Amino acid sequence: MKKNHPLQTMAGMLAAILFLIGIVSVSATTAEAVTLTFASNSPPSGLKGDAEKIFLEELEKAAGGELTIKPFWAESLLKGKEILKGVENGIVDMGQVNIAFSWKRLMRNSGLLLTNEGPVRYPNKMKTFKRIYAEVPELNEEFNKYKQQTVYMYTLTSISTCLTKPAATIDDFKDLKIRSSSPFALQVLKDLGATPVSLPWGDLYISLQTNAIQGVLTNTDSIHRAKLYEVAPHMFIMDRIWMPIPYQININQKKWQSLSPEIKAAFAMAAENAEKRFSQVYDQWWERIISDMKKSGATVTFASDADYDRWAGVQAHQRNEAFWVKAVSKGGVEDAKGLLDRIQTIVAEEVKREKQ
């Protein structure tokens, strides 16, 4: 029998080893490579779009190339009100959920909509939301009920009102037709002497332009994005009345459970890094928003302490709370008043801490 030369034997062994390494590498890559779909009602622009793009960028970066996100922006896959159900049913892997769109399904979470004065600085806003979800676990459990969990949260700018007439104080809202999407804010406007109006978002610019309404109350960045200040050039900014919504990016639980520990760890890293990045972007956007309004010729008035006291002092808040407690109690929420008190206590504590 012919014996192989030692060098031939070694070369054969080396080739076999390299072949096996190649198989293992390909298998590992195939096993770890993941594509996740993401649905949002936001366009990939503006403050809200930036918040979501930053998280998706940080997620792909933290996963080291083993994860790709396929986004569907501006309701191109699901309407905003459909995303909670879409994530639940696995139509999309991840989605941006707005609790205001699904308050009848997220009854406990909707208690956040009844909070008014909140922290002004972005890091303090997020600290408050994180405390709420850590100390009121029923809120996260409600998402679990719909087969999903939150992997990232962000929020938007505070509340402002753009008006067609000057307003030196909040009392100048009296007798004006002012639109808001929040049924709770509409009750407050009513007590302030305004005529509360509910209109579709797409109708607001022309409605202000034709004087069908005289004002819109919403988050400041939305006024800027729609350029409503062009036709309602008197801005009344209430930066202590926060946007009480933490916009959640949720992932389908079954999909989450299928991910490797390494990719799950990438989500946590991405959330931390994205929040730091977006905090800076948020401040830059705020400065740009105010600057753009002033450059356009709009007047910009910031609410005074007396204005905040006036907002907080109307009876609408008690009516709103009573309505909410009754509605969600009928829906099966136990101790709704106690749940709301816990949320409001946390917010009040963080507002006080920020002012110290």
GIPE-V49548 format. One record per residue. RES is the residue in one small letter. BURIAL is 1 if it has 16 or more other ideal C-beta (glycine too) atoms within 10 Angstrom, else 0. Layout:
res burial
RES BURIAL
RES BURIAL
This chain:
res burial
m 0
k 0
k 0
n 0
h 0
p 0
l 0
q 0
t 0
m 0
a 0
g 0
m 0
l 0
a 0
a 0
i 0
l 0
f 0
l 0
i 0
g 0
i 0
v 0
s 0
v 0
s 0
a 0
t 0
t 0
a 0
e 1
a 0
v 1
t 0
l 1
t 1
f 1
a 1
s 1
n 1
s 1
p 0
p 0
s 0
g 1
l 1
k 1
g 1
d 1
a 1
e 1
k 1
i 1
f 1
l 1
e 0
e 1
l 1
e 1
k 0
a 1
a 1
g 0
g 0
e 1
l 1
t 0
i 1
k 0
p 1
f 1
w 1
a 0
e 1
s 0
l 1
l 1
k 0
g 1
k 0
e 1
i 1
l 1
k 0
g 1
v 1
e 1
n 0
g 0
i 1
v 1
d 1
m 1
g 1
q 1
v 1
n 1
i 1
a 1
f 1
s 1
w 1
k 0
r 1
l 1
m 1
r 1
n 1
s 1
g 1
l 1
l 1
l 1
t 1
n 1
e 1
g 1
p 1
v 1
r 0
y 1
p 0
n 1
k 1
m 1
k 0
t 1
f 1
k 0
r 0
i 1
y 1
a 0
e 0
v 1
p 0
e 1
l 1
n 0
e 0
e 1
f 1
n 0
k 0
y 1
k 1
q 1
q 0
t 1
v 1
y 1
m 1
y 1
t 1
l 1
t 1
s 1
i 1
s 1
t 1
c 1
l 1
t 1
k 0
p 0
a 1
a 0
t 0
i 1
d 0
d 1
f 1
k 0
d 0
l 1
k 1
i 1
r 1
s 1
s 1
s 1
p 0
f 1
a 1
l 1
q 1
v 1
l 1
k 1
d 1
l 1
g 0
a 1
t 1
p 1
v 1
s 0
l 0
p 0
w 0
g 0
d 0
l 1
y 1
i 0
s 1
l 1
q 0
t 0
n 0
a 0
i 1
q 1
g 1
v 1
l 1
t 1
n 1
t 1
d 1
s 1
i 1
h 1
r 1
a 1
k 0
l 1
y 1
e 0
v 1
a 1
p 1
h 1
m 1
f 1
i 1
m 1
d 1
r 1
i 1
w 1
m 1
p 1
i 1
p 1
y 1
q 1
i 1
n 1
i 1
n 1
q 1
k 0
k 1
w 1
q 0
s 0
l 1
s 0
p 0
e 0
i 1
k 0
a 0
a 1
f 1
a 0
m 0
a 1
a 1
e 0
n 1
a 1
e 1
k 0
r 1
f 1
s 0
q 0
v 1
y 1
d 0
q 0
w 1
w 1
e 0
r 0
i 1
i 1
s 0
d 0
m 1
k 0
k 0
s 0
g 0
a 1
t 0
v 1
t 1
f 0
a 1
s 0
d 0
a 0
d 1
y 1
d 0
r 1
w 1
a 0
g 0
v 1
q 0
a 1
h 1
q 0
r 0
n 1
e 1
a 0
f 0
w 1
v 1
k 0
a 0
v 1
s 0
k 0
g 0
g 0
v 1
e 0
d 0
a 1
k 0
g 0
l 1
l 1
d 0
r 0
i 1
q 1
t 0
i 1
v 1
a 0
e 0
e 1
v 1
k 0
r 0
e 1
k 0
q 0
